[in-house]
Every structure is written in structure tokens, then in C-alpha cells.
Amino acid sequence: MDKQRAKTHRRRTLREWRAFRRLSKTAISSRMGVHISTYTNIEEHPWEIKMKYAIKLAEIFECEVHDIIFFEQESNLKLG
């Protein structure tokens, strides 16, 4: 495992990954090529995500798809 991957190897929710990478919803939606409301819906209902979006988000967050928590209610970090 390379150093960059070792530093980020922790499962996180979409909201946690966004905070960790210091990205706005607008920045992510732009990089995904979707409207901000589409990304907001993905973040609020991650269990409904299409695989193509999961793969793109992993690229954006520089992690593996399995490092993103899509199906668990509890997060590792309390954000607001």
C-alpha cells in the first residue's frame, strides 16, 4: 500500500469524504458532470447511487469504492 493510500485508508461517508478532501458540493457536482441537486440527492440517499457515480466519486475522493460508506447510518465523524 503506498503512502498516500495508507493515509486515507479509512471508510467514510460521502459527507465525510467531502469534508476530508475540502470539496464543496458544487465542486463535486461539477467534476461529476451533474447538477448540484443531483449530487445533493446522492449524498442524502447514498443507498440509491448508480454504480457509475460511485466509481466517479471514488476517483474524485482518491479512494476505492469500498472506502465509501453507502449503506450505514452511523458516520465516523459528527459534522454539524
C-alpha positions as CSV (number, residue, x, y, z in Angstrom):
1,M,0.0,0.0,0.0
2,D,1.5,3.3,-1.0
3,K,1.9,6.2,1.5
4,Q,-1.0,8.3,0.1
5,R,-3.4,5.3,0.1
6,A,-2.2,4.4,3.7
7,K,-3.1,7.9,4.9
8,T,-6.6,7.8,3.5
9,H,-7.4,4.1,4.1
10,R,-10.4,4.6,6.3
11,R,-14.0,4.1,5.4
12,R,-16.0,7.4,5.3
13,T,-19.5,8.6,4.3
14,L,-19.8,10.8,1.2
15,R,-20.2,13.8,3.5
16,E,-17.0,12.8,5.5
17,W,-15.0,12.3,2.3
18,R,-16.2,15.7,1.0
19,A,-15.0,17.4,4.3
20,F,-11.8,15.4,4.3
21,R,-10.9,16.5,0.8
22,R,-12.2,20.0,1.5
23,L,-14.5,20.0,-1.5
24,S,-17.9,21.8,-1.9
25,K,-21.0,20.1,-3.2
26,T,-20.7,22.5,-6.2
27,A,-17.1,21.3,-6.9
28,I,-18.0,17.7,-6.7
29,S,-21.1,18.0,-8.9
30,S,-19.1,19.9,-11.5
31,R,-16.4,17.2,-11.6
32,M,-19.1,14.5,-11.8
33,G,-20.9,16.4,-14.7
34,V,-24.2,16.5,-12.8
35,H,-26.4,19.3,-11.4
36,I,-25.8,20.2,-7.7
37,S,-29.2,18.9,-6.8
38,T,-28.3,15.5,-8.2
39,Y,-25.2,15.3,-6.0
40,T,-27.1,16.6,-3.0
41,N,-29.6,13.8,-3.6
42,I,-26.8,11.2,-3.8
43,E,-25.3,12.5,-0.6
44,E,-28.7,12.4,1.2
45,H,-29.7,9.0,-0.2
46,P,-26.4,7.2,-0.9
47,W,-28.0,3.7,-0.9
48,E,-29.7,4.7,-4.2
49,I,-26.5,5.6,-6.0
50,K,-25.8,4.3,-9.5
51,M,-22.5,2.4,-9.9
52,K,-21.1,4.9,-12.4
53,Y,-21.5,7.7,-9.9
54,A,-19.9,5.5,-7.1
55,I,-16.9,4.9,-9.3
56,K,-16.6,8.6,-10.3
57,L,-16.8,9.7,-6.6
58,A,-14.0,7.3,-5.7
59,E,-11.9,8.9,-8.4
60,I,-12.7,12.4,-7.1
61,F,-12.0,11.4,-3.5
62,E,-8.9,9.5,-4.5
63,C,-10.1,6.3,-2.7
64,E,-11.6,2.9,-3.6
65,V,-15.3,2.5,-3.9
66,H,-15.3,0.2,-0.9
67,D,-13.8,3.0,1.2
68,I,-17.1,4.9,0.8
69,I,-19.9,4.1,3.2
70,F,-23.1,3.9,1.3
71,F,-25.3,1.7,3.4
72,E,-24.6,2.5,7.1
73,Q,-26.5,5.1,9.1
74,E,-23.7,5.9,11.6
75,S,-20.8,8.0,10.5
76,N,-17.3,8.2,12.0
77,L,-17.4,12.0,12.3
78,K,-20.1,14.2,13.6
79,L,-20.4,17.1,11.2
80,G,-22.9,19.7,12.4
